[in-house]
């Protein structure tokens, strides 16, 4: 279950640095788990409104504390990894998500940021393509010489699930496209189910004793992600298309022109898509679509705004999880009143104790909801939430709501007493003075944590060991076959023979899968260790920077001294600040963690060095660069994005390992550090000539 969300009752402007660090850590884990529930399991556990609130608060904290931005931040991640049972399909061009706007001022800020990034004058119009945000499942369909060859889900944005046979059951998606067609093109869109079709299907499911879906989005996602396409063919799925991925052999100048191409090729496009040339026009369209929302035949949860000009889109580029040139303007949430029947405490992989509200089921906007996360002890105390209370809940399109407030206490109710012992293992549960999260101190002796840590170790993004699902990990741990990661590589056939559900073939397959993982890449290995604040993105940054396991270990051990070059090197890595560095150093400071690495080596594990992409044609490939002062030809963010694309490492401070400093007017301490260390310094104009 998700970890507690810390400090939620404290305004962002009043957070201390320690409180901000703790909350960003909790938010990263919390949002990651919700991404898996939504994108991979088709079973979201919070409402859209609550999810958006988490992401928005994360962004606000990062804006105030830029040095604390985590590499596994929600602002740098999209979706969840492809599920088992489906063939994996790498996306030639990543399928990213969108940033969110919640109020009119957010939309104004979005356009203002575009103007600043592109250095546009106030009187220059910024045309926007405006289209409904369909509440369905994203897909990408690749056509080669007009023929549909493969289709995939979004997955984690880089790799999706092969749903080619399923997509072909949707009549609106053509198997062939005719006319002036690119040699290769990936058409992207959303699969959905109309409200009427959803209701009729649920009636049929009820009569047949089948699964009843919570809402059209879940029904569409579950139907499209069937392993048997015959089941998908029986479901009333539809689609809208609106974007592209890889393309060869044809170009267009605007987003609107591409929409017209889609129509000409026979793809379904949304008739409500239009072009607006001012913020006022955009907001007027938002109000109009919002008033028409209830009468639409399909569910929408907002409107998407995209910069119409493609040359501007190219210049604006992307942040790690979303384009700078697009955003989603969300609709407000719906509310209802119900009774809170119980508060359950769940223990997560890191030992965080998370309270979960069990609600008397209530219909909110056509969806039955029955649970909500209560975040942490402070959230319960601030709202004085008690068992038996009548509460106001809120949702905006999914299953589980947010508890907004207590309307009435139950007769004789008492304030909720947060446990001081772990409900799983009985170990002491403690809370640091500067954090709102309460954690079990049991560590690996706590079954809740040990099992979750092992599950994380073998997960797809880590060691990816087929055959070791949740149930098998729990069974092996319970029977003391596997108590630590190294035990996995010591499993013998004779220990598994005779176990229920394990025949010779399944045992051989598992042992073969484990053997294949005795050699693993550095970034996967770092991620698998489950170090706090070290998600996939941070693991990749570390692997890219240090190159080998030995170099990384030495660097982390030496960085224990905050006055050392090793510490300065670690914290100079772009997006890795003091907060992440503290957790990395702390991991290696614990003997039992070092023992895990030693045991894995003794078990025969080999960690391969990180292989950097071939950027031999780039003059800054592999070099560490630092930008300082005011850049006049391009924005700072654009410059950093360009440098990373050319294979450079972008650091936030100057050290002995810095290769190049690009200094603009107003350069301060970084320029002085470069001069003192003898690091090469160039002007922005010289740098642009260097990179061509």
N, C-alpha and C positions, 0 to 999 in steps of 0.2 A: 504494500500500500504506500501511498505517497507520504513524504515526510511532512512535518509541521511547517507551516508558513510563518516565519518569524516577524515580530514587530509590526503587524498589520495595522494596529491601532495608532501607530505613530506616523505623523505626516512626513513625507519624504524630506521636506525642508528641515526637519528637526532630527533626522537620523544622525547618530554618530557614525564614524567610519567603521567601528567594530560592528555596530548594529546593521549597517549596510552590507558589510561582508557576509554576515550570518544570513541575512535575508536573501541576498543574491544566490548563495549556496543552496538554500532551501527552494527557491524559485526554480533554479536550473533543474533540480531533481524532480520537482513537482510537475513542471510543464512537460518534461521528457516522458514521464509515465502517462500523462494524459494524451500525449501524441501517439503513444503506442495503442492506448485504448481506442482512440478515435480512428487513426489511419490503418492500423493493422488488425485490430480485433473487431472493428465495426460495432463497438459497444462502449461508447463514451460514458465516463463516470462523473462528469460535471457538465453544467450548462455552458453554452457558448458565451453567455455574458460573464460567467465566473472565469472561464478560461481567458477571455479577452482582458478582464480586469487584472489577472495575474501578469499577462504579457505587458500590459500598459504600465503597471507599477514597476516591473523589472526595467522597462525602458527609462522610466523617470529616475530610478535610482542610478542607473548607468550614466545618465546625462549629468547627474550631480557629482557622481564619483567615477569619472572615466578611467582612472587607474585601477578600479576594481572590476572592470568588465572581464567576465570569465570567457574562456574559449568554448565552453559548453553552454553558453548563455542561450536562452530562448531566442534572442535576437540574431543568433548565428546558426539556427537549426531549422529544419523543415521536415515534417512527416515522421515516419518510422520505418524501420527496415522491413524488407519484403518478408512475408510469412512463409513458413515451411509448407511443402506440398506443391508449391508453384515453382516453375523454372524462373530463374532470375534474369532480368533483362536490364543491362546498363543503358542509361539514357545518354545519347550522344551529346545532348545539351541538357543540363540539370533542370528538373521541374521544381521551381522554387515556389514559396508561398508569398503572401502579400502582407505588407504592413497594414495597420488598422487606424482608422479615424473614427472618433466617437461623437464629436461635436463640430459645430460649424468652424470654430477657431482651429480645430485640427486640420480641416480641409484647407483653410487659408494658410496655415503654417506649411502644409505639404506643397502648395504652389509657390510659396515664398522660398522654400528650400531649393526648389527647382530653379527659380530665378537666380538665387545666389550661386548655386553650383555652376550654372551655365553663364553667369555674369550677364544676364539679360536686363535690358532697360525696363522701367516700370510701364512704359506704353506698348511694349511688345506683347502681343497676345500669345497665351499658352493654351492651344487647343487641347481639349480632353475628349477621348472616347469614353462615353458613359454607358454602362451595361449592367443589368441585374446580376447580383451574385447568387448563383444557383446553389442550393443546399443539396449537393449530391456527392459523387465520387469522381475524382479527376482521373483522366486517362490520356494516353498518347498513342496514336496509331501511325505507324511508319509505312509510307507508300514509296515503292521503287518502280519507276516507269509506269506510274498510274495504278499499280497493283498493291493491295494491302498485304504486307508481308509479316508484320508483327504488331501487337498492341500490348500495352503494359499499364499498370497502375502507377501512381506517383511513387509509392514506396517511401524511401527516405530522401527522395529528390535526386539521388544519384543512380539508384538501382530499384527497379520496380518488379512486379509480378507479371508473368506472361499470361495474358487473358485474351490472346488472339481468337481462340475458338469461341469464347464468350461474346466478344465484341461483334463477331460476325452474325450473332443471333439478333442483333439490334437492326431493324430494317432501315432506320434512318442513317446508318453508317454504311456508305457504299464500299463494295469489294473492289471496284474499279472507279477511277476518276478519268474523265475525258477532257479534251480541249487543250488549252495552253497550260500543260501541267509540268511542274519541275521534275527533273530527273529523280530527285529524292526529296521528300518532304515529310515531316512529322506533324500531323494534325492533332491538336490538343483541345480538350473540352471537358464536359461534365456529363456523366450519366445520372439520370434522375428518374423519379416515378411521380406521376401526377397524383394529386390528392384523391381524385375519384378512383383511379386505378389502384391506389394503395388501400383504400377502404374496401373495395371489392375483393382484392387479394386476401386481406386479413379475414374477410368473411369466409372465403373458401378454405383458408387455412384452419379456421376455427371448426368448420364442419368436418374437415378431414382429420382433425386432431393434430395439426401441424403447428409450427412455430408462429407465434403472433408477434409482429414487429412493432417497435415503439413508435416509429415515425417513418415518413417516406424516405428520408436520407438513409437510415439504417437498413431499410428494406432494399433500396437500390444497391447499396454497398454490399450487403450480404448476398444479393442475387448475382451481382457481377463477379464476385469472388468465389463462385462455386467451382469445385474441382471437376464436376460433371457438367459440361455445357448444355446437356439436355435439360437440366433443372433451370439454368439461366434462360433457355429458350421459352420456358413456360411462364416466365415472369414478365410483366408489362413494362419493360424498360424503354426509356427514350433518351435522347441526347441533345445537347447544344455544343457547338464548336465555336472557338473564339481566339485561338492562339496557335503558334507553331513552335517547333523545336529546331532540329537540323533541317536545312534546306539547301539544295543545289540546283542551279540552272534557271532561277527566276527571282526577281526582286520586286519590291514595291516600296513606295515612299511613305505611306501612312498606315496606321492601324486600320483606318476606315477602308482604305483600298484593299487591304487583305480580307476584310469581312466581305467585301463585294466579290472577291475571288472565291471565297468559300461558297457563297451562294451559287456562283456560276458552276462550280465543280459538283454541286448537288449535296453539299453538307447542310445540316440544320443550323441556322443561326437565330439568335433571339431578336424578334421584331422590335423589342423595346430599346435596342442599342441605338445610340445617337451621338452626335458630336456637339460639344458646347465650347464656346470661346471665352468664357469668363467664370470666375468663382460664383458670381451671382446666378448665372445660368445653370451651373452644376448643382447648386443647392436647390434651385427651383425644381430641377428634375428629380432630385432626391425626395423632396416633399411630395411631388406628384406620384412617384412610384410607391412611396410609403403609404399614401392614402389608397392606392389601388391594390396594395399587397394582399389583403384578405380575399379579394376577388380573383386573384391570379390562379390558374389551374395547377401551379407548382409552387413549392416553398422557396422563398428567398430569404436571406438573412442580412441583406445589405445591397450596396451598389459598388461597383468597381470603377475607378477612374484611372485611365491610362493616357500618358502623353501621346498625342496623335502622331507627331513627327518621328519617324524612325531614326533619322540622323541624331536627333536630340536623345532618343532612347539609348543609342549606342554610346554617346558621350556620358550620359548619366550613369550607365552601367548598373552594378549590383552591389549591395552589401552581401554578407555571407549567406543570408537566407531569403532575401527578397530584392526585387528590382527597386531602384530609386525612383523610377518613372511611373510607378503604379501604387495604388493603395485601395483598401476596401473601407467604405463608410458603412458602419454597422447600424442596424436598427435597434431601438430600445428594447429592453427585456419585458416579459410579462410576469405578473405576480398572482399569488393565490395564498389562501390561509389553510393551515392544517395543524395537526398535533404532532409534537415530537415525542415518540414513544420510548426511545432508549438512546443511550450514548455508549458506543462501543470503542474501545481503545485497541488500535492495531499497531503492530511493530514492524517497521520497515527494515531494509537491508542494512542501513547505517545505524540502526538501533533507535531511530526517532519514533516516539510515541505519538500517534496521530488519532485524534478523536473523530469519530464518524457518527453523524446523526441518522437514526432510523426514524422515518416519518410515516405517519398514517397516509397511505397512498392517496394522491389527489390529482385531478386532471388540471393541467396548466396549459392552455393553448392547444388542447387536443392531445397532449402527451401525459401519461401517468408517471408520476415521479414518487420515489420512496426513500431516497437517501441523499445526504449532503455531507461534505467534509466540513468540519468545524475548525480546521487549521491547527490550533494549538490552545494551550491553557489560557493565554491572555485573551484570545478571541472569545472563549466561553465566559470568562470573568467580565470582560468589557460589556458584553451584551446580556450578562446574567442569564445565560441559557440553562434551563433546568429540565429534567425529565418530566414529561407531562404537560409542558408549556404549549400554549397556542402560539404558533409562529407565522410570520409572513415569509414566504419563499418566492424566489425569482428565477426565471429561466428565459432562455432566448434561442430555443431550437433544438435542444438535446434532451437528455434524460434526467440528470441530477441537478437540483437547484442550489442556489445560495440562500442561506438563512439570513434574511435582511435585518429582521428585528423580532423581538418578543412582543406579542400583543397582549398576552395575559398569562400570569403564572397560574399553575394548577394549585388547587386548594391543598395546603399542607406541604407544598414542595420545599425542598432544601437546595441551597447552592451546590453545584456539582463539585465533588472532591476529586481533583486530578490525582491519579495513583502515584505513589512514590516508589513502587516496585514494579518491575516488568511483569505484565500479565502472562507472559509466555514462560519465562524461566525463573521468575521470582527474584532476580538480581536487583540491586538498588538502581533506581531511575533518578538521574541527577539533571540539574539545569544550571548552566553557567549564568553568572550574574548579568552578562551583557547579551544573552540570547534568550529567545522565547521558546526554543525547542527543548523538550525534555528527552533524554536518551537513556536507554538501557546500558548498564556498564558491563553486561555479560560477555560482549564480544563474541568470539567463536564458540563459547560455551552456551550461548543462547541459540536454540534451534532456529528461531526466526531469522537471526542474522546470518548464522553459518550457512543455512540452506540458501538464503538469498544471495550470499556472496559467491557460493558455488554456482548457482544459476547464472549469475552475472559473468562469471569466469568462462562458462561454456556457451554463452549467448552468441548470436549470429555475428554481432559486431566485434566480439572478442575471439575466443578460440573456435567457435562455430563447429561444435562436435555434434554431428547428427546422431540421433538415438538417445540423447541425454536431455529429455524434456523435464518439465517440472516434477511430474510424478516419479520418474526414475531417480532424479537427484534426491528427492525426499526419501524414497525407499532405500537407496544406497546409504544415505546419511543415517537413517533410523536403524539400519542393520549394521552400522559401523564399518561398511565396506569403503566408504569415502568420507573422510573427516576434514581433509584439506586438499587444495589443488593438486599437490604432488601425488596424492593417493590415486588420482585418476589414471596416472601413467604407470601405476603399479598393479592395476587390475589384472587378474589372471582368469583364464577360462574356467578353471575348476571351482572358483569362487562363485561363478554365475550359473553353472550347470544346475538344473533342477529348480531354479527360481520360477515362480509362476509368470507365464507370458514370455519366457526367454527360452527359445529353441536354439539349436546349434547354429542355424543361419543368422538369427538376430544377434547372437553373442559374437559370432565371427565378424559381422558387419560393424558392431560397436567397437570391438577391439581394433579393427582396421581403421575406423574413423579416428580413434584416439591416436593410433600410430601415425596417421597422416598429419596430425597436429603437433607432433614432436618437433617440427620445425615451423616457426611462426614469425611473421614480420614484427619489427620493433613497435610500430604504432599500435597494432592489435594487442601486443603483450602489455604495453603500458596501460592501455584502456582496461584490459582484463583484470588488472590488479585492484580496481575499485577504489582508487585513491580519491578522497573527497575533492570535489571541484574539478576533477580531471575526466572530462567526457571525451568523445571521439575527436572533436576539433582540437582540444588541448593536447591530447596524446599525439596527434599528427604534428602539431607545432613542435613538440618536444623531440619527436623522432626526426623531424626534418632538421632541427637545429643541431642535435648532438650526434646523430648518425648511427651510433652503436649503443648497445646495452651497457657496455663497459664505460664508455664515455659519459653516458647519462648518469650512471650510478656514481661515478667519480665526481661529476659536476654537482649532483644533489648533496653528496656527503660534504664536499668542500664548501658548499654554499651555506652550511650551518653557521659560519662566521659571517655576519651581515656586513662586515667591513672588507670582506674578501672580494677579489676579482670574480670569483665564481658566482657570488651572490649578485653582483652587479650585472654579470653576463645573463644570469637567469631572468632577472627582472627587466632587462633591456629588451627581451624578446617581445615583439609586438603582441599585445592582448594578454600578456602574462604579467600581472602586477604583484605587489607584495602579498596580497591575500592568497593567491594561488601558490606563490612561492612558499609561504608558510606551511601550507598543507603538504606540499611535496617534500620539503625538508623534514617536516614532522613524521612523514611516513618512513623515511630512511633512518630517523632517529630512534625508532622502536625496534628492539632486537627481534621480536617475533615476526616483524615484517621482513627483516633481512634473512631470517631463518627460512621464510617461505621461498625466497629467491634461491637460497642455497639448496633447499630440498628439491626444487624444480630442476636445477642443474644436475643434481645427483640422480634424478629420475630419467635423465637423458634428454631434457629439453634443449633445443637449439634456437636462439633468437637471432634472426637474420638482420643484418644492417639495413638501414633505410635506403632505398634506391630513389634518388632524386630524378625527376624527369629530365630528359635531354633538352637543355636550352642552350646548346653550344653556339647558336647564332645570336644570342643576346649578350651585349657587352656588360651587363650587370648580373648575369646569371650566377647564383651562388654567393654574390657579394652582399654584405650587410650595409644597408643605407639608412641614413637618418635625415629627416626633413626638419628644418628649423627656420623661423622667421616667416615673413609673409610671401606667399607665392603669388605672382601676378599674372601668369599665363594660364593657370588652372587652379582649381580648388585643392586644398590639402588632401581631402578624401579621394579625389580623382587621381592625384599624384601617387598616393599610396597604393590604390587599386591597380594602377598601371605598372608600378614597380613590381608588385607581387605577380602580376600576369607575365612579366618578363623574367621571372625566376629569381628575383632578389629576395633577401630577408629584410623586412622593414622593422627597425628597432625604435624604441621610444627614447633611448638615451645613448650617449656616446661612450664607448669603451675601447680598450686596446684592440678588440676584434672588429671594430667598425672599419669598413673599407672606404666609405664615401659619405660626406656630409653635403647636402644641398642647402645652401644658406640664402635666404631672401632678406629683404630689408627688415630691420628690427630683430635680427638674430641675437640671442643673448648668451646664456650660460653654456648651451650646447656648442656654440661656435668657439667659445673660450676653451671648453674641454677638448675640442678637436684640435685646436692650435697647440694646446699643451701636450697632447699625445702624439702630435705629428700626423694626424689623420688628414687625408686629402680633402680639401674643401673646394666646391665649385658653385658658381652661380646657377640660377634656374635656367638661364639661356644656355650656358655651357652644358648643363645636364640634358636639356632637350636635344642639343646637337649630338651628344654622346649616344643617346638611345635612338636617334634617327627619327 
